[in-house]
Amino acid sequence: MSDSQNRQEVVKVNIFGEEYSIRGYADTEYILRVADYVDKKMREIALNSKNRAPHKIAVLTALNLAGELMDYKDRDDSELDKVEEKAKGILELLDGALAESG
């Protein structure tokens, strides 16, 4: 592992109008890409939902992302390890952000 993989990065991101300080071992660019993806998904779901409560939008987004993961699994099990690793990274970032927003 390189030095950048051995230390946690702290990156400020904005998801659905809220700022979060994300700590993780992933590089800054990856954290920003993940946060941007989650933000876009939340905004997409909010546009199509009658419920505007941010915590409900977050749960619907989590379900949507889990559904995407399941679709990938069904399509190509040989790629599952890569997808699960990325999903684990996303969940760790979300857990950290939710704990800090507390």
BELDA-V505027 format. One record per backbone hydrogen bond with DSSP energy under -0.5 kcal/mol. CO is the residue of the C=O (numbers start at 0). NH is the residue of the N-H. E is the energy in kcal/mol with one decimal. If there is no record, write none. Layout:
BEGIN
CO | NH | E
CO | NH | E
END
This chain:
BEGIN
1 | 4 | -0.9
1 | 5 | -0.9
2 | 5 | -0.7
2 | 6 | -0.8
8 | 10 | -0.5
8 | 23 | -2.0
10 | 12 | -0.5
10 | 21 | -3.4
12 | 14 | -0.5
12 | 19 | -2.9
14 | 17 | -1.6
17 | 14 | -2.8
19 | 12 | -2.9
19 | 21 | -0.7
21 | 10 | -2.6
23 | 8 | -4.0
26 | 30 | -2.1
27 | 31 | -2.6
28 | 32 | -2.2
29 | 33 | -2.6
30 | 34 | -2.6
31 | 35 | -2.4
32 | 36 | -2.2
33 | 37 | -2.6
34 | 38 | -2.7
35 | 39 | -2.6
36 | 40 | -2.4
37 | 41 | -2.7
38 | 42 | -2.5
39 | 43 | -2.4
40 | 44 | -2.6
41 | 45 | -2.6
42 | 46 | -1.9
43 | 47 | -1.1
45 | 48 | -1.0
52 | 55 | -0.7
52 | 56 | -2.3
53 | 57 | -2.5
54 | 58 | -1.8
55 | 59 | -2.5
56 | 60 | -2.4
57 | 61 | -2.5
58 | 62 | -2.4
59 | 63 | -2.3
60 | 64 | -2.9
61 | 65 | -2.4
62 | 66 | -2.3
63 | 67 | -2.1
64 | 68 | -2.3
65 | 69 | -2.5
66 | 70 | -2.3
67 | 71 | -2.3
68 | 72 | -2.3
69 | 73 | -2.6
70 | 74 | -2.1
71 | 75 | -2.4
75 | 78 | -1.6
76 | 79 | -1.1
78 | 82 | -1.9
79 | 83 | -3.1
80 | 84 | -2.0
81 | 85 | -2.1
82 | 86 | -2.9
83 | 87 | -2.6
84 | 88 | -2.0
85 | 89 | -2.4
86 | 90 | -2.8
87 | 91 | -2.4
88 | 92 | -2.1
89 | 93 | -2.6
90 | 94 | -2.9
91 | 95 | -2.3
92 | 96 | -2.3
93 | 97 | -3.0
94 | 98 | -2.2
95 | 99 | -1.9
96 | 100 | -1.8
97 | 101 | -1.0
END
